[in-house]
């Protein structure tokens, strides 16, 4: 499954074309105080998205102070979530301070849950403290997440392991990672898109561990 991450992004783009079209390549951040906060990053990102998009809906909720939003300035985390027709749509953002003190890494995660097959679209931006611009970047992963990373190898049998490893094309969708950004701590968690793709007892939630500049999978 070489270049799986790129495949994941292609699948996500095909599944959510309107989302993919809306992603800004760069955003100028208007800093309200002495330094940029997650609220500043969220406003900068969402304001660059298309009118009528879910991101613009999130922006309006942030400005209004809606109960559907969580804006945790202290911990650098934002979340907007709404449910309609049994589907829960979520936009979450957080950031990390890089070893290079002039930069911050910002993650944006769009999640759709409840439709039978959950979907997650994760992307990253690098913010320059001096220019106050956040630019879209390739995922800063030391190693690419694999579906097998979400299988508990200590209890799964050969049949289940081969089933996950050999999946291709559309069959792979149910094994794709659903990411969750951290409100507390520094690591991103991920689980399998279909909680019943293999028996739930054989699945596991794992982490993308932050080392100050990149992430590696906790295997």
C-alpha positions in Angstrom: 0.0 0.0 0.0 2.6 2.4 -1.1 1.7 6.1 -1.0 -1.4 5.2 1.0 -1.9 8.7 2.4 -2.1 10.2 -1.0 -4.7 7.6 -1.8 -6.6 8.5 1.3 -6.7 12.1 0.3 -7.9 11.2 -3.2 -10.7 9.1 -1.7 -11.7 11.9 0.6 -11.7 14.4 -2.3 -13.9 12.1 -4.4 -16.2 11.5 -1.4 -16.5 15.2 -0.5 -15.9 17.3 -3.7 -17.4 20.5 -2.3 -15.1 20.3 0.7 -12.0 19.8 -1.5 -12.9 22.7 -3.7 -13.2 25.0 -0.7 -9.7 24.5 0.8 -7.6 27.7 0.8 -3.9 27.3 -0.1 -3.0 30.2 2.2 -4.6 32.4 4.8 -3.6 35.8 6.2 -4.2 35.7 9.9 -5.6 38.8 11.7 -4.1 38.6 15.2 -6.5 40.1 17.7 -4.1 40.2 20.7 -0.4 40.0 21.3 -0.1 36.6 19.6 -2.3 34.4 17.4 -4.8 32.1 19.0 -6.8 29.2 17.7 -9.7 31.6 17.3 -7.6 33.7 15.0 -6.6 30.7 13.0 -10.1 29.4 12.7 -11.5 32.7 11.5 -8.7 33.1 9.0 -9.3 29.6 7.6 -13.1 29.6 7.6 -13.3 33.1 6.1 -11.4 31.9 3.0 -13.8 29.1 2.3 -16.7 29.3 -0.2 -19.9 31.1 0.7 -22.5 28.5 1.9 -19.9 26.0 3.0 -19.8 24.2 6.3 -16.7 26.2 7.2 -18.6 29.5 6.7 -21.4 28.1 8.9 -18.7 27.3 11.6 -17.3 30.8 11.3 -20.8 32.3 11.9 -21.1 30.1 15.0 -17.7 31.1 16.3 -18.5 34.8 15.9 -21.9 34.3 17.6 -20.5 32.2 20.4 -22.9 29.4 19.6 -23.2 26.4 22.0 -22.4 24.2 19.1 -18.8 25.5 19.2 -15.9 24.9 21.5 -13.2 27.6 21.4 -10.5 26.7 23.9 -7.9 29.4 23.7 -5.8 28.0 26.5 -5.4 24.6 24.9 -5.4 25.8 21.3 -8.4 23.8 20.2 -11.6 24.6 18.3 -14.6 22.4 17.4 -17.9 23.1 15.6 -20.4 20.2 15.4 -24.0 19.9 14.2 -26.3 17.0 13.6 -28.9 16.7 10.9 -30.8 13.7 9.6 -28.7 11.3 11.7 -25.4 12.6 10.3 -23.0 14.5 12.6 -20.7 16.9 10.8 -17.7 18.3 12.6 -15.0 20.8 11.9 -12.1 20.8 14.4 -8.8 22.7 14.5 -5.8 22.7 16.8 -2.2 23.8 16.6 1.3 22.9 17.9 4.3 25.0 18.6 7.2 23.9 16.5 10.8 23.5 17.6 11.4 26.4 15.2 9.8 29.1 17.4 8.9 31.2 14.4 6.4 28.6 13.2 3.2 26.8 14.3 1.6 23.7 12.8 -2.2 23.9 12.4 -4.4 20.9 11.7 -7.9 21.1 10.2 -10.1 18.0 10.4 -13.5 17.6 8.8 -15.4 14.6 10.0 -18.8 13.1 8.9 -20.2 10.4 11.1 -23.4 8.4 11.2 -24.0 7.6 7.5 -22.9 4.0 7.8 -19.4 4.8 6.7 -17.7 7.6 8.5 -15.3 10.0 6.7 -12.4 12.2 7.8 -10.5 14.7 5.8 -7.3 15.9 7.6 -5.0 18.7 6.3 -2.2 20.8 7.7 -1.1 24.4 7.5 2.2 26.0 8.6 1.9 29.4 10.3 4.8 31.9 10.1 4.8 34.1 13.2 6.6 37.0 11.3 4.5 37.1 8.2 1.2 36.0 9.9 0.4 33.7 7.0 -0.7 30.1 7.3 0.2 28.0 4.2 -1.2 24.6 3.2 1.5 21.9 3.4 1.8 18.1 2.9 1.0 16.0 6.0 4.1 16.1 8.2 4.1 12.3 8.8 7.4 10.4 9.4 5.5 7.3 8.2 2.1 7.1 6.5 -0.8 5.6 8.5 -1.9 2.2 7.3 -5.2 0.4 7.8 -3.4 -2.4 9.5 -2.3 0.1 12.2 -5.9 0.1 13.5 -6.0 -3.7 13.8 -5.1 -5.2 17.2 -2.5 -7.7 16.0 -2.4 -9.3 19.4 -5.9 -10.8 19.0 -6.6 -10.6 15.2 -6.3 -13.8 13.2 -4.6 -14.3 9.9 -7.9 -14.0 8.0 -8.7 -10.6 9.4 -5.1 -9.3 8.9 -5.0 -10.5 5.3 -8.5 -9.0 4.7 -7.3 -5.6 5.8 -3.9 -5.7 4.1 -5.3 -6.9 0.7 -8.2 -4.4 0.4 -8.0 -2.2 -2.7 -10.0 0.7 -4.2 -13.5 1.1 -2.8 -13.1 -1.9 -0.5 -10.4 0.1 1.3 -12.9 2.9 2.4 -14.2 1.0 5.4 -10.6 0.6 6.7 -9.7 4.3 6.3 -8.7 6.3 9.4 -11.0 8.6 11.1 -8.9 11.2 12.9 -9.6 13.1 16.1 -7.5 16.1 17.0 -6.3 16.6 20.6 -7.9 19.2 22.9 -5.5 18.0 25.6 -2.1 16.5 25.0 -0.3 16.6 21.6 -1.1 13.4 19.8 -3.8 12.9 17.1 -5.8 9.7 17.5 -7.3 7.6 14.7 -9.8 4.7 14.4 -11.2 2.7 11.6 -14.0 4.3 9.4 -16.3 1.3 9.8 -16.5 0.1 13.3 -17.7 -3.2 12.0 -15.3 -3.6 9.1 -13.8 -6.4 11.2 -15.1 -7.4 14.6 -14.9 -4.4 16.9 -12.9 -6.4 19.4 -10.1 -6.8 16.8 -9.9 -3.0 16.1 -7.9 -0.6 18.1 -7.6 3.2 18.3 -4.0 4.4 17.8 -2.1 7.6 17.8 0.0 9.9 15.6 2.7 11.0 18.0 4.0 14.6 17.8 7.8 15.0 18.2 8.0 18.8 17.8 8.1 18.9 14.1 6.4 15.7 12.6 4.2 12.8 13.5 4.9 9.1 13.7 2.4 6.2 14.1 2.3 4.5 17.5 2.6 0.9 16.3 
